[in-house]
Amino acid sequence: MTAASATWIGSISVLLWGTLALLTKLTGGQIPEFQLMAMTFTLAFALMCVRWFKGGHTGIRFAKQSAFAWTIGVVGLFGYHFAYFKAMNLAPAVEVSLLAYLWPLFIVLFSALLPGESLRAQHIAGAVMALVGCWLLIGRNSSGFSAQNLDSYLVAFACALIWSSYSVLSRLVKSVPTDAVGWFCGVTAVLAWMCHLMWEQTVWPDGASQWVGVVGLGLGPVGIAFFTWDYGVKHGNIQLLGTLAYSAPLISVILLIVFGFGEATMAVAGASTLIVSGSLVAGKTRNTETAKTVNYEAV
């Protein structure tokens, strides 16, 4: 498999993350954050268990990874969501989202530190263009940053650092197969259930549409998306994937508009132009390069 193919696989995650807002809307917004996190990561683990079962084994061999790989996986998956939910509880959602969505830009910047990678002007230009588009999209309803919410802003900033670090550091353990992410999801689910039982009151989905939302989240944005992202950042064009990630909020808004939960505005049109243009600029740097052959064993 080539690096280009791995990048396409990674981009599936962006498409699935684009459904996050719509599926969350279907859940009704009544399920506590850590309970929802626990339920969806449990489904993600179950999804990988099905893969192992179809392969005729239990997947235990994929749990035998180095402490470094386990730290990257669990801190990345659980740490990001823990910090994100905490920030959301402390400050307005719009401002938290603006800061949390610095992670794609950080991926582009941090990737320059990886062996064999280099950071070009086009990478930075494309990522910044997409970032401006993302902020235009998310920030149109912002009431502005406030000094009294500084602590929560720092937690939101930590979200960006955690997820970007997880994505870039995963490149250093590319020999770890994507199946191992199933175990990282399982541990994340256990930790989320513990947080839920300590801090929240259980609220089960009420009705078919809410269950569709929960199952959809567990199979898509939380399930398959983390598996395809793992393969993409390990073997694909990580700078391009970082820039493409800014398409996720755009896809979310478009889906909400299509399903009647939002309306088309000039801000959406402007954001679309900037995000798409930024992705094209970032991707241009690899168009003339020969595709690299990568190890297929992780899929």
Backbone as CSV, one residue per row, in Angstrom:
resi,resn,N_x,N_y,N_z,CA_x,CA_y,CA_z,C_x,C_y,C_z
1,MET,0.838,-1.189,0.000,0.000,0.000,0.000,0.879,1.246,0.000
2,THR,0.474,2.269,-0.728,1.261,3.493,-0.829,0.875,4.488,0.253
3,ALA,1.724,5.516,0.409,1.427,6.581,1.366,0.146,7.304,0.977
4,ALA,-0.078,7.438,-0.335,-1.300,8.106,-0.800,-2.541,7.317,-0.379
5,SER,-2.478,5.993,-0.501,-3.611,5.148,-0.099,-3.849,5.250,1.401
6,ALA,-2.754,5.275,2.172,-2.878,5.400,3.623,-3.493,6.749,3.995
7,THR,-3.159,7.784,3.225,-3.737,9.110,3.476,-5.236,9.094,3.210
8,TRP,-5.643,8.420,2.144,-7.075,8.304,1.855,-7.798,7.551,2.968
9,ILE,-7.158,6.512,3.485,-7.763,5.774,4.597,-7.907,6.690,5.809
10,GLY,-6.879,7.475,6.106,-6.949,8.409,7.224,-8.023,9.459,7.042
11,SER,-8.250,9.874,5.785,-9.264,10.910,5.527,-10.682,10.416,5.795
12,ILE,-10.862,9.094,5.848,-12.183,8.547,6.207,-12.573,9.029,7.597
13,SER,-11.578,9.165,8.467,-11.838,9.643,9.830,-12.444,11.037,9.818
14,VAL,-11.923,11.894,8.950,-12.429,13.271,8.864,-13.893,13.263,8.456
15,LEU,-14.228,12.423,7.480,-15.629,12.313,7.048,-16.514,11.828,8.196
16,LEU,-16.038,10.841,8.933,-16.826,10.304,10.041,-16.941,11.311,11.171
17,TRP,-15.861,12.049,11.478,-15.929,13.083,12.513,-16.883,14.200,12.103
18,GLY,-17.090,14.341,10.793,-18.047,15.329,10.314,-19.482,14.994,10.688
19,THR,-19.754,13.719,10.998,-21.108,13.315,11.394,-21.331,13.457,12.896
20,LEU,-20.294,13.875,13.623,-20.344,13.916,15.081,-21.481,14.790,15.598
21,ALA,-21.604,16.002,15.052,-22.623,16.939,15.544,-24.030,16.401,15.300
22,LEU,-24.264,15.850,14.111,-25.596,15.339,13.777,-25.962,14.152,14.658
23,LEU,-25.039,13.213,14.830,-25.318,12.045,15.660,-25.491,12.437,17.124
24,THR,-24.691,13.401,17.589,-24.837,13.888,18.961,-26.205,14.544,19.139
25,LYS,-26.651,15.248,18.100,-27.972,15.876,18.129,-29.066,14.812,18.288
26,LEU,-28.876,13.680,17.618,-29.862,12.601,17.698,-29.933,11.995,19.096
27,THR,-28.841,12.060,19.855,-28.851,11.492,21.201,-29.721,12.302,22.161
28,GLY,-30.123,13.499,21.742,-31.017,14.309,22.564,-30.317,15.240,23.532
29,GLY,-29.010,15.090,23.685,-28.254,15.982,24.556,-28.503,15.785,26.037
30,GLN,-29.160,14.694,26.411,-29.484,14.450,27.813,-28.542,13.459,28.490
31,ILE,-27.801,12.706,27.694,-26.901,11.693,28.261,-25.643,12.382,28.779
32,PRO,-25.260,12.156,30.033,-24.049,12.770,30.589,-22.814,12.470,29.734
33,GLU,-21.874,13.416,29.712,-20.730,13.328,28.810,-19.908,12.058,28.991
34,PHE,-19.546,11.744,30.232,-18.695,10.571,30.449,-19.459,9.276,30.208
35,GLN,-20.761,9.276,30.458,-21.548,8.083,30.145,-21.578,7.865,28.639
36,LEU,-21.796,8.946,27.896,-21.815,8.835,26.437,-20.457,8.381,25.917
37,MET,-19.409,8.919,26.499,-18.055,8.515,26.127,-17.834,7.039,26.426
38,ALA,-18.275,6.596,27.590,-18.113,5.194,27.984,-18.888,4.267,27.051
39,MET,-20.113,4.644,26.725,-20.945,3.812,25.853,-20.340,3.697,24.462
40,THR,-19.888,4.822,23.912,-19.387,4.805,22.539,-18.044,4.092,22.435
41,PHE,-17.167,4.263,23.428,-15.890,3.558,23.374,-16.071,2.064,23.632
42,THR,-17.092,1.713,24.396,-17.413,0.292,24.570,-17.829,-0.313,23.238
43,LEU,-18.623,0.427,22.478,-19.040,-0.037,21.153,-17.848,-0.126,20.205
44,ALA,-16.919,0.837,20.321,-15.722,0.797,19.479,-14.897,-0.450,19.776
45,PHE,-14.750,-0.772,21.058,-14.020,-1.981,21.447,-14.748,-3.224,20.936
46,ALA,-16.082,-3.229,21.059,-16.870,-4.366,20.578,-16.713,-4.532,19.069
47,LEU,-16.620,-3.407,18.358,-16.446,-3.457,16.908,-15.142,-4.156,16.549
48,MET,-14.080,-3.848,17.281,-12.800,-4.494,17.013,-12.846,-5.965,17.435
49,CYS,-13.606,-6.264,18.492,-13.755,-7.669,18.911,-14.393,-8.500,17.816
50,VAL,-15.344,-7.914,17.103,-15.981,-8.615,15.985,-14.939,-8.930,14.919
51,ARG,-14.073,-7.968,14.645,-12.997,-8.201,13.668,-12.110,-9.357,14.109
52,TRP,-11.738,-9.368,15.383,-10.884,-10.445,15.900,-11.603,-11.793,15.816
53,PHE,-12.893,-11.795,16.173,-13.679,-13.030,16.147,-13.754,-13.584,14.728
54,LYS,-13.951,-12.690,13.762,-14.014,-13.135,12.374,-12.661,-13.652,11.909
55,GLY,-11.591,-13.162,12.547,-10.250,-13.639,12.195,-9.880,-14.919,12.918
56,GLY,-10.768,-15.405,13.792,-10.541,-16.665,14.474,-9.652,-16.579,15.699
57,HIS,-9.592,-15.407,16.334,-8.773,-15.257,17.547,-9.413,-14.216,18.463
58,THR,-8.826,-14.049,19.643,-9.386,-13.132,20.646,-8.754,-11.753,20.622
59,GLY,-7.674,-11.586,19.887,-7.019,-10.288,19.823,-6.059,-10.024,20.970
60,ILE,-5.869,-11.026,21.837,-4.990,-10.840,22.996,-3.572,-10.457,22.566
61,ARG,-3.133,-11.014,21.457,-1.757,-10.728,21.020,-1.548,-9.248,20.699
62,PHE,-2.620,-8.547,20.361,-2.481,-7.123,20.047,-2.387,-6.259,21.296
63,ALA,-2.709,-6.856,22.446,-2.589,-6.113,23.708,-1.152,-6.080,24.207
64,LYS,-0.307,-6.932,23.651,1.085,-7.033,24.098,1.938,-5.991,23.384
65,GLN,1.806,-4.736,23.830,2.552,-3.628,23.256,3.442,-2.997,24.323
66,SER,4.359,-2.176,23.880,5.275,-1.517,24.810,4.526,-0.516,25.691
67,ALA,5.131,-0.184,26.827,4.532,0.806,27.721,4.395,2.154,27.012
68,PHE,5.337,2.458,26.127,5.300,3.712,25.374,4.071,3.760,24.478
69,ALA,3.810,2.661,23.767,2.649,2.602,22.876,1.349,2.700,23.662
70,TRP,1.289,2.006,24.804,0.093,2.063,25.643,-0.134,3.479,26.181
71,THR,0.935,4.139,26.574,0.815,5.500,27.105,0.290,6.444,26.037
72,ILE,0.846,6.346,24.836,0.377,7.185,23.729,-1.104,6.947,23.465
73,GLY,-1.492,5.667,23.387,-2.865,5.326,23.046,-3.881,5.761,24.086
74,VAL,-3.641,5.422,25.342,-4.627,5.721,26.393,-4.662,7.215,26.725
75,VAL,-3.489,7.842,26.843,-3.461,9.282,27.127,-4.093,10.057,25.974
76,GLY,-3.821,9.602,24.743,-4.403,10.278,23.591,-5.916,10.181,23.563
77,LEU,-6.447,8.977,23.661,-7.892,8.778,23.555,-8.645,9.264,24.792
78,PHE,-8.215,8.801,25.961,-8.937,9.193,27.173,-8.583,10.627,27.591
79,GLY,-7.294,10.957,27.539,-6.863,12.279,27.990,-7.505,13.394,27.213
80,TYR,-7.586,13.246,25.901,-8.201,14.288,25.082,-9.661,14.506,25.463
81,HIS,-10.437,13.424,25.526,-11.861,13.555,25.812,-12.103,14.051,27.237
82,PHE,-11.293,13.595,28.179,-11.433,14.052,29.565,-11.229,15.571,29.632
83,ALA,-10.141,16.057,29.016,-9.853,17.487,29.036,-10.926,18.278,28.293
84,TYR,-11.408,17.728,27.190,-12.427,18.422,26.392,-13.726,18.593,27.175
85,PHE,-14.186,17.518,27.806,-15.424,17.602,28.575,-15.280,18.545,29.759
86,LYS,-14.134,18.502,30.410,-13.908,19.400,31.541,-13.919,20.847,31.086
87,ALA,-13.285,21.146,29.963,-13.273,22.505,29.443,-14.683,22.961,29.071
88,MET,-15.457,22.060,28.485,-16.832,22.388,28.090,-17.699,22.714,29.308
89,ASN,-17.403,22.083,30.429,-18.173,22.335,31.650,-17.796,23.654,32.313
90,LEU,-16.653,24.209,31.947,-16.148,25.398,32.621,-16.283,26.681,31.809
91,ALA,-16.455,26.572,30.511,-16.477,27.763,29.656,-17.469,27.572,28.505
92,PRO,-17.840,28.646,27.816,-18.747,28.541,26.667,-18.205,27.586,25.609
93,ALA,-19.096,26.804,25.038,-18.694,25.755,24.098,-17.977,26.305,22.869
94,VAL,-18.399,27.468,22.391,-17.812,28.010,21.165,-16.335,28.334,21.364
95,GLU,-16.024,29.034,22.454,-14.639,29.413,22.706,-13.759,28.177,22.961
96,VAL,-14.308,27.200,23.665,-13.571,25.963,23.907,-13.274,25.260,22.581
97,SER,-14.253,25.207,21.695,-14.075,24.556,20.401,-13.022,25.265,19.560
98,LEU,-13.009,26.592,19.616,-12.024,27.357,18.851,-10.601,26.991,19.269
99,LEU,-10.381,26.852,20.562,-9.049,26.502,21.057,-8.733,25.028,20.826
100,ALA,-9.711,24.167,21.060,-9.484,22.727,20.884,-9.130,22.402,19.437
101,TYR,-9.680,23.188,18.498,-9.429,22.913,17.088,-8.121,23.503,16.580
102,LEU,-7.211,23.778,17.504,-5.844,24.091,17.105,-5.061,22.819,16.786
103,TRP,-5.625,21.649,17.166,-4.854,20.410,17.020,-4.437,20.083,15.581
104,PRO,-5.240,20.355,14.556,-4.740,20.049,13.213,-3.518,20.889,12.841
105,LEU,-3.523,22.159,13.238,-2.359,23.008,12.967,-1.134,22.490,13.708
106,PHE,-1.327,22.063,14.961,-0.207,21.529,15.736,0.343,20.253,15.102
107,ILE,-0.527,19.444,14.510,-0.061,18.230,13.831,0.887,18.602,12.698
108,VAL,0.491,19.602,11.918,1.321,20.047,10.798,2.674,20.540,11.301
109,LEU,2.654,21.322,12.378,3.902,21.881,12.914,4.769,20.809,13.574
110,PHE,4.161,19.973,14.414,4.923,18.961,15.149,5.492,17.881,14.236
111,SER,4.831,17.662,13.091,5.273,16.599,12.190,6.681,16.855,11.662
112,ALA,7.101,18.126,11.690,8.452,18.450,11.217,9.526,17.815,12.093
113,LEU,9.149,17.420,13.318,10.101,16.817,14.246,10.274,15.315,14.012
114,LEU,9.430,14.748,13.148,9.483,13.313,12.902,10.634,12.947,11.967
115,PRO,11.218,11.764,12.160,12.287,11.313,11.256,11.778,11.217,9.814
116,GLY,12.534,11.787,8.892,12.175,11.690,7.482,11.131,12.668,7.016
117,GLU,10.631,13.515,7.910,9.611,14.496,7.536,10.226,15.895,7.501
118,SER,9.655,16.751,6.678,10.090,18.142,6.610,8.868,19.037,6.510
119,LEU,8.976,20.224,7.063,7.877,21.181,7.069,8.117,22.228,5.995
120,ARG,7.197,22.368,5.088,7.331,23.332,4.005,6.379,24.500,4.207
121,ALA,6.667,25.582,3.497,5.847,26.788,3.609,4.397,26.499,3.220
122,GLN,4.217,25.624,2.220,2.855,25.291,1.780,2.060,24.589,2.879
123,HIS,2.761,23.762,3.668,2.085,23.075,4.766,1.517,24.095,5.753
124,ILE,2.356,25.033,6.152,1.934,26.042,7.133,0.845,26.935,6.551
125,ALA,1.034,27.378,5.305,0.060,28.262,4.668,-1.306,27.583,4.552
126,GLY,-1.290,26.320,4.110,-2.550,25.595,3.963,-3.247,25.372,5.296
127,ALA,-2.473,25.000,6.323,-3.056,24.762,7.641,-3.627,26.036,8.247
128,VAL,-2.918,27.161,8.070,-3.406,28.436,8.616,-4.675,28.886,7.894
129,MET,-4.721,28.720,6.580,-5.931,29.069,5.821,-7.124,28.253,6.318
130,ALA,-6.901,26.944,6.504,-7.980,26.081,6.978,-8.382,26.442,8.406
131,LEU,-7.394,26.815,9.235,-7.682,27.223,10.610,-8.561,28.464,10.631
132,VAL,-8.237,29.442,9.806,-9.053,30.666,9.727,-10.475,30.320,9.302
133,GLY,-10.595,29.411,8.328,-11.922,28.987,7.898,-12.690,28.302,9.012
134,CYS,-11.988,27.440,9.759,-12.609,26.738,10.896,-13.073,27.731,11.953
135,TRP,-12.228,28.693,12.286,-12.593,29.689,13.296,-13.753,30.569,12.819
136,LEU,-13.764,30.875,11.525,-14.874,31.651,10.968,-16.182,30.878,11.103
137,LEU,-16.077,29.565,10.908,-17.260,28.704,10.973,-17.762,28.544,12.401
138,ILE,-16.854,28.193,13.304,-17.247,27.932,14.692,-17.489,29.227,15.453
139,GLY,-16.678,30.246,15.175,-16.717,31.467,15.972,-17.787,32.462,15.607
140,ARG,-18.636,32.137,14.632,-19.654,33.113,14.232,-20.665,33.385,15.341
141,ASN,-20.765,32.480,16.296,-21.689,32.682,17.420,-20.945,32.979,18.721
142,SER,-19.665,33.308,18.600,-18.867,33.548,19.797,-19.210,34.881,20.454
143,SER,-19.193,34.862,21.784,-19.420,36.095,22.546,-18.097,36.722,22.963
144,GLY,-16.978,36.087,22.552,-15.666,36.632,22.860,-15.015,35.937,24.041
145,PHE,-13.697,35.964,24.068,-12.959,35.345,25.160,-12.992,36.241,26.394
146,SER,-13.020,35.607,27.550,-13.083,36.337,28.809,-11.951,35.880,29.728
147,ALA,-11.313,36.850,30.392,-10.190,36.534,31.273,-10.608,35.629,32.425
148,GLN,-11.868,35.690,32.829,-12.318,34.875,33.959,-12.393,33.396,33.610
149,ASN,-12.345,33.082,32.321,-12.384,31.682,31.893,-11.006,31.169,31.492
150,LEU,-9.964,31.845,31.942,-8.606,31.497,31.532,-8.266,30.043,31.847
151,ASP,-8.653,29.560,33.015,-8.338,28.180,33.399,-8.931,27.178,32.413
152,SER,-10.181,27.412,32.045,-10.838,26.488,31.116,-10.235,26.599,29.718
153,TYR,-9.788,27.798,29.348,-9.140,27.958,28.042,-7.828,27.172,27.997
154,LEU,-7.127,27.143,29.116,-5.885,26.377,29.177,-6.160,24.878,29.041
155,VAL,-7.265,24.428,29.625,-7.649,23.018,29.501,-8.007,22.709,28.050
156,ALA,-8.719,23.624,27.395,-9.071,23.439,25.986,-7.819,23.420,25.118
157,PHE,-6.872,24.284,25.456,-5.595,24.314,24.732,-4.860,22.985,24.921
158,ALA,-4.978,22.424,26.135,-4.367,21.127,26.413,-4.969,20.038,25.530
159,CYS,-6.268,20.165,25.228,-6.921,19.208,24.324,-6.180,19.156,22.996
160,ALA,-5.911,20.358,22.462,-5.232,20.442,21.172,-3.841,19.817,21.237
161,LEU,-3.142,20.068,22.331,-1.799,19.514,22.493,-1.843,17.992,22.631
162,ILE,-2.816,17.496,23.383,-2.908,16.045,23.615,-3.184,15.305,22.316
163,TRP,-4.195,15.761,21.556,-4.567,15.018,20.354,-3.516,15.138,19.254
164,SER,-2.932,16.311,19.115,-1.882,16.477,18.107,-0.656,15.646,18.482
165,SER,-0.323,15.607,19.763,0.815,14.803,20.212,0.548,13.319,19.993
166,TYR,-0.682,12.891,20.295,-1.068,11.497,20.071,-0.897,11.131,18.597
167,SER,-1.366,12.000,17.722,-1.320,11.720,16.292,0.107,11.655,15.777
168,VAL,0.937,12.605,16.204,2.318,12.653,15.721,3.165,11.542,16.342
169,LEU,3.008,11.316,17.639,3.796,10.275,18.307,3.432,8.877,17.811
170,SER,2.205,8.713,17.323,1.808,7.411,16.782,2.708,7.010,15.629
171,ARG,3.255,8.013,14.962,4.156,7.741,13.840,5.421,7.023,14.310
172,LEU,5.798,7.255,15.562,7.015,6.638,16.098,6.803,5.171,16.453
173,VAL,5.536,4.756,16.528,5.233,3.350,16.832,4.411,2.750,15.698
174,LYS,4.810,3.060,14.475,4.047,2.600,13.318,4.038,1.080,13.185
175,SER,4.981,0.408,13.881,4.979,-1.059,13.847,3.843,-1.647,14.682
176,VAL,3.243,-0.824,15.552,2.105,-1.277,16.359,0.876,-1.339,15.458
177,PRO,0.279,-2.507,15.281,-0.866,-2.635,14.366,-2.088,-1.882,14.866
178,THR,-2.927,-1.470,13.934,-4.131,-0.718,14.269,-5.056,-1.510,15.182
179,ASP,-4.984,-2.845,15.120,-5.813,-3.662,16.011,-5.566,-3.330,17.476
180,ALA,-4.362,-2.871,17.806,-4.055,-2.532,19.196,-4.892,-1.358,19.681
181,VAL,-5.335,-0.514,18.759,-6.172,0.631,19.128,-7.484,0.146,19.737
182,GLY,-7.897,-1.059,19.352,-9.099,-1.639,19.954,-8.935,-1.776,21.459
183,TRP,-7.753,-2.210,21.895,-7.490,-2.332,23.330,-7.411,-0.969,23.998
184,PHE,-6.836,0.023,23.303,-6.786,1.375,23.852,-8.211,1.917,24.053
185,CYS,-9.094,1.590,23.100,-10.495,1.999,23.231,-11.153,1.301,24.413
186,GLY,-10.815,0.018,24.613,-11.390,-0.727,25.727,-10.996,-0.144,27.068
187,VAL,-9.722,0.201,27.238,-9.259,0.810,28.491,-9.887,2.192,28.668
188,THR,-9.992,2.942,27.577,-10.634,4.263,27.636,-12.081,4.130,28.094
189,ALA,-12.766,3.105,27.613,-14.153,2.870,28.016,-14.245,2.600,29.519
190,VAL,-13.330,1.777,30.035,-13.326,1.462,31.473,-13.105,2.734,32.291
191,LEU,-12.136,3.544,31.896,-11.852,4.792,32.615,-13.039,5.751,32.546
192,ALA,-13.703,5.787,31.397,-14.873,6.660,31.243,-16.032,6.196,32.127
193,TRP,-16.228,4.867,32.219,-17.271,4.344,33.105,-16.970,4.711,34.554
194,MET,-15.705,4.664,34.935,-15.319,5.030,36.295,-15.628,6.503,36.568
195,CYS,-15.293,7.379,35.624,-15.586,8.810,35.775,-17.091,9.044,35.853
196,HIS,-17.828,8.313,35.031,-19.285,8.454,35.039,-19.876,8.065,36.392
197,LEU,-19.447,6.925,36.907,-19.995,6.450,38.180,-19.619,7.369,39.340
198,MET,-18.486,8.038,39.252,-18.051,8.941,40.319,-18.758,10.293,40.271
199,TRP,-19.021,10.805,39.075,-19.442,12.202,38.952,-20.810,12.418,38.319
200,GLU,-21.410,11.383,37.738,-22.640,11.603,36.975,-23.759,10.658,37.400
201,GLN,-24.964,11.034,37.036,-26.125,10.178,37.236,-26.490,9.555,35.889
202,THR,-26.728,8.263,35.887,-26.978,7.551,34.638,-28.305,7.962,34.010
203,VAL,-28.251,8.257,32.716,-29.446,8.587,31.935,-29.377,7.780,30.648
204,TRP,-30.257,6.775,30.507,-30.231,5.937,29.329,-30.985,6.598,28.180
205,PRO,-30.611,6.289,26.937,-31.304,6.863,25.777,-32.793,6.558,25.822
206,ASP,-33.592,7.521,25.401,-35.044,7.392,25.420,-35.565,7.388,23.988
207,GLY,-35.858,6.218,23.486,-36.396,6.138,22.135,-35.371,5.674,21.115
208,ALA,-35.886,5.259,19.951,-35.049,4.685,18.899,-34.044,5.689,18.348
209,SER,-34.459,6.952,18.148,-33.562,7.935,17.543,-32.336,8.191,18.419
210,GLN,-32.528,8.212,19.743,-31.391,8.431,20.638,-30.441,7.236,20.610
211,TRP,-30.995,6.033,20.533,-30.135,4.852,20.434,-29.386,4.843,19.101
212,VAL,-30.052,5.294,18.038,-29.388,5.396,16.735,-28.202,6.347,16.834
213,GLY,-28.394,7.458,17.545,-27.311,8.418,17.730,-26.135,7.811,18.484
214,VAL,-26.424,7.097,19.570,-25.359,6.495,20.385,-24.615,5.418,19.597
215,VAL,-25.366,4.519,18.976,-24.742,3.438,18.202,-23.966,4.011,17.026
216,GLY,-24.541,5.029,16.371,-23.857,5.672,15.251,-22.533,6.276,15.673
217,LEU,-22.521,6.926,16.842,-21.278,7.505,17.367,-20.247,6.421,17.663
218,GLY,-20.705,5.334,18.281,-19.786,4.265,18.663,-19.184,3.536,17.482
219,LEU,-19.954,3.409,16.402,-19.455,2.690,15.232,-18.675,3.595,14.286
220,GLY,-19.051,4.876,14.215,-18.436,5.785,13.251,-17.373,6.707,13.812
221,PRO,-17.774,7.894,14.321,-16.793,8.880,14.793,-15.898,8.396,15.922
222,VAL,-16.374,7.462,16.747,-15.567,6.953,17.850,-14.959,5.595,17.505
223,GLY,-15.617,4.832,16.662,-15.131,3.503,16.331,-14.202,3.475,15.130
224,ILE,-14.774,3.351,13.953,-13.983,3.225,12.728,-13.032,4.409,12.557
225,ALA,-13.475,5.596,12.937,-12.657,6.800,12.728,-11.307,6.725,13.430
226,PHE,-11.276,6.208,14.650,-10.013,6.119,15.371,-9.092,5.063,14.758
227,PHE,-9.687,4.026,14.184,-8.892,2.978,13.560,-8.281,3.465,12.239
228,THR,-9.081,4.138,11.422,-8.567,4.647,10.152,-7.583,5.794,10.369
229,TRP,-7.816,6.605,11.411,-6.900,7.701,11.715,-5.536,7.151,12.140
230,ASP,-5.551,6.105,12.931,-4.310,5.492,13.375,-3.482,5.040,12.176
231,TYR,-4.116,4.379,11.239,-3.382,3.911,10.066,-2.907,5.075,9.210
232,GLY,-3.751,6.083,9.067,-3.398,7.221,8.233,-2.206,8.004,8.756
233,VAL,-2.210,8.319,10.064,-1.111,9.121,10.608,0.188,8.325,10.705
234,LYS,0.082,7.005,10.762,1.291,6.179,10.832,1.947,5.997,9.470
235,HIS,1.139,5.940,8.427,1.684,5.563,7.126,1.387,6.547,5.995
236,GLY,0.574,7.564,6.249,0.199,8.485,5.182,0.884,9.836,5.271
237,ASN,0.370,10.797,4.535,0.862,12.180,4.525,0.259,12.898,5.727
238,ILE,0.996,12.954,6.817,0.451,13.456,8.071,0.164,14.950,8.009
239,GLN,0.949,15.715,7.230,0.676,17.145,7.102,-0.652,17.394,6.394
240,LEU,-0.893,16.639,5.337,-2.150,16.794,4.607,-3.332,16.356,5.465
241,LEU,-3.174,15.271,6.208,-4.248,14.810,7.081,-4.584,15.862,8.137
242,GLY,-3.541,16.509,8.673,-3.775,17.561,9.652,-4.602,18.686,9.077
243,THR,-4.310,19.082,7.847,-5.073,20.155,7.203,-6.481,19.700,6.849
244,LEU,-6.603,18.479,6.335,-7.922,17.954,5.979,-8.853,17.867,7.191
245,ALA,-8.262,17.729,8.386,-9.073,17.605,9.598,-9.967,18.815,9.816
246,TYR,-9.587,19.966,9.254,-10.416,21.164,9.399,-11.715,21.065,8.597
247,SER,-11.817,20.032,7.760,-13.067,19.823,7.021,-14.161,19.238,7.906
248,ALA,-13.777,18.631,9.027,-14.758,17.972,9.895,-15.840,18.925,10.391
249,PRO,-15.500,20.099,10.967,-16.567,21.000,11.402,-17.397,21.525,10.235
250,LEU,-16.766,21.659,9.073,-17.515,22.103,7.895,-18.544,21.054,7.488
251,ILE,-18.125,19.783,7.455,-19.048,18.695,7.132,-20.174,18.645,8.156
252,SER,-19.830,18.873,9.428,-20.840,18.868,10.489,-21.916,19.923,10.234
253,VAL,-21.475,21.128,9.916,-22.420,22.222,9.684,-23.285,21.940,8.462
254,ILE,-22.665,21.428,7.396,-23.422,21.124,6.179,-24.484,20.063,6.454
255,LEU,-24.122,19.025,7.204,-25.095,17.971,7.528,-26.236,18.519,8.385
256,LEU,-25.903,19.398,9.329,-26.946,19.997,10.168,-27.889,20.834,9.316
257,ILE,-27.345,21.526,8.321,-28.179,22.330,7.420,-29.084,21.418,6.592
258,VAL,-28.501,20.359,6.038,-29.262,19.427,5.199,-30.408,18.794,5.967
259,PHE,-30.175,18.466,7.252,-31.204,17.804,8.047,-32.068,18.788,8.842
260,GLY,-31.952,20.051,8.516,-32.854,21.047,9.100,-32.489,21.563,10.474
261,PHE,-31.255,21.339,10.910,-30.839,21.817,12.227,-30.009,23.108,12.153
262,GLY,-29.820,23.618,10.964,-29.041,24.845,10.811,-29.409,25.530,9.511
263,GLU,-28.785,26.695,9.232,-29.071,27.422,8.012,-27.782,27.862,7.334
264,ALA,-27.850,27.922,6.000,-26.692,28.338,5.223,-26.495,29.845,5.357
265,THR,-25.260,30.274,5.596,-24.936,31.689,5.751,-23.673,32.015,4.958
266,MET,-23.364,33.311,4.861,-22.143,33.731,4.195,-20.921,33.222,4.947
267,ALA,-21.049,33.106,6.277,-19.930,32.595,7.074,-19.609,31.157,6.676
268,VAL,-20.639,30.353,6.441,-20.434,28.969,6.024,-19.766,28.923,4.654
269,ALA,-20.216,29.793,3.731,-19.633,29.836,2.389,-18.165,30.259,2.447
270,GLY,-17.887,31.286,3.251,-16.507,31.756,3.377,-15.603,30.711,4.000
271,ALA,-16.111,30.052,5.043,-15.339,29.006,5.710,-15.060,27.849,4.754
272,SER,-16.053,27.494,3.949,-15.890,26.409,2.983,-14.744,26.707,2.021
273,THR,-14.739,27.936,1.527,-13.704,28.340,0.569,-12.310,28.265,1.189
274,LEU,-12.175,28.768,2.415,-10.869,28.781,3.068,-10.386,27.366,3.407
275,ILE,-11.286,26.516,3.921,-10.898,25.165,4.311,-10.503,24.330,3.095
276,VAL,-11.299,24.408,2.035,-10.985,23.653,0.823,-9.695,24.166,0.191
277,SER,-9.548,25.489,0.130,-8.340,26.073,-0.456,-7.102,25.693,0.349
278,GLY,-7.219,25.744,1.677,-6.090,25.372,2.527,-5.685,23.928,2.328
279,SER,-6.675,23.046,2.177,-6.381,21.628,1.951,-5.671,21.417,0.616
280,LEU,-6.091,22.154,-0.406,-5.460,22.038,-1.718,-4.016,22.531,-1.680
281,VAL,-3.793,23.631,-0.960,-2.441,24.180,-0.845,-1.531,23.196,-0.105
282,ALA,-2.012,22.645,1.005,-1.207,21.702,1.793,-0.930,20.423,1.014
283,GLY,-1.881,19.991,0.214,-1.726,18.745,-0.525,-0.883,18.881,-1.771
284,LYS,-0.711,20.108,-2.246,0.023,20.345,-3.487,1.471,19.905,-3.401
285,THR,2.038,19.959,-2.193,3.464,19.662,-2.028,3.813,18.215,-2.323
286,ARG,2.836,17.310,-2.271,3.145,15.893,-2.479,2.668,15.382,-3.850
287,ASN,2.021,16.256,-4.627,1.425,15.788,-5.867,2.447,15.238,-6.856
288,THR,3.677,15.786,-6.815,4.675,15.365,-7.783,5.634,14.323,-7.237
289,GLU,5.448,13.951,-5.974,6.350,12.977,-5.376,5.918,11.553,-5.700
290,THR,6.856,10.659,-5.738,6.545,9.243,-5.951,5.948,8.661,-4.687
291,ALA,4.844,7.936,-4.832,4.186,7.356,-3.655,5.128,6.380,-2.965
292,LYS,5.119,6.465,-1.644,5.975,5.599,-0.849,5.269,4.281,-0.552
293,THR,6.019,3.217,-0.526,5.458,1.930,-0.146,5.535,1.784,1.359
294,VAL,4.444,1.400,1.958,4.412,1.271,3.400,3.989,-0.130,3.781
295,ASN,4.248,-0.455,5.023,3.933,-1.773,5.537,2.429,-1.948,5.650
296,TYR,1.915,-3.005,5.081,0.485,-3.238,5.065,-0.004,-4.008,6.285
297,GLU,0.891,-4.468,7.117,0.514,-5.384,8.191,-0.372,-4.745,9.236
298,ALA,-0.448,-3.396,9.274,-1.246,-2.760,10.323,-2.717,-2.786,10.024
299,VAL,-3.104,-3.156,8.829,-4.531,-3.199,8.519,-5.010,-4.647,8.505
